[in-house]
């Protein structure tokens, strides 16, 4: 089956690209999950977005939630599925892309449910396909899992729990677990910010006042909302981790401590292993510098962090990124 453009991944970026291209080209979106939105549904049970529904909605279809409501991860997953149905986007689920090759100006794309050819390929499979396991975690002989595999407190055992994460998910998980466990949160020093300013989401203010600094932040601060701040008062704060052995962890200040369970996050890496093209440069910094354009003809990327905009969580920013890339493709 030949297409003008194949889009790999039916997340925010992939669906927006399909929305803007569907009337201009013969497009197909290949999604590995059984249902659109499963990548959201698989996250920890209590997860909510930072952004209100008005800023999490994709172009052409507002979310069916109050304007200030922050969607849950399941609501986000269901919304993406509804978005596909509403616009009849050409999404093929259960199509895991395993091999992409480029011969004589044509892309050959192999999936778990068939093969395709295309003139152009847009990789929109995200930047968090591969959770990174820090080296020290390999030295533990106690249960340890990445934040992406954490679901709820029921999945945690023991009394003393270490959450080693610099991100917002780590803050939310540490706060949630503090009700049931003796929690230590190991992290680098990082700024924190209230998600609500004068009763409104800070991203609402950024959009209203057209203040880029309210929306954008290279610091990516820890956002405090609901009762996270009060819950974190019960959590012991520690410096980042230097090494580990058995059930003990050594912190960068030289102290050791023992734990029963560890939840960690050391970032993610993009998954470009399916691209089997001689000479392909998978360096993310170079892809970012080229604003999503690959060194291979007609191979493009969406969703690379800070590709065009410093703060990618707001859907309008993502939309600008998608439209910018489409202009490159047309050019």
Secondary structure, DSSP 4 states (H G I P E B T S, - for coil): -EEEEEEE--SHHHHHHHHHHTTTS-EEEE-SSSSTTHHHHTS-TT-EEEEEHHHHPBTTB--SS-TTPEEEHHHHHHHHHHHHHHHT--EE-S--EEEEEEETTEEEEEETTEEEEEEEEEE-S-S-SEEPPPGGGGGB-SEEEEGGG---GGG--SSEEEEE-SSHHHHHHHHHHTTTSEEEEE-----EEESEETTEEHHHHHHHHT-HHHH--TT-PEEE-TTHHHHHTTSEEE--EEEEEBTEEEETTS-EEE-SEEEE---EE---TTB--TT----HHHHHHTTTB-SSTTEEE---TTSS-S-TTSHHHHHHHHHHHHHHHH-
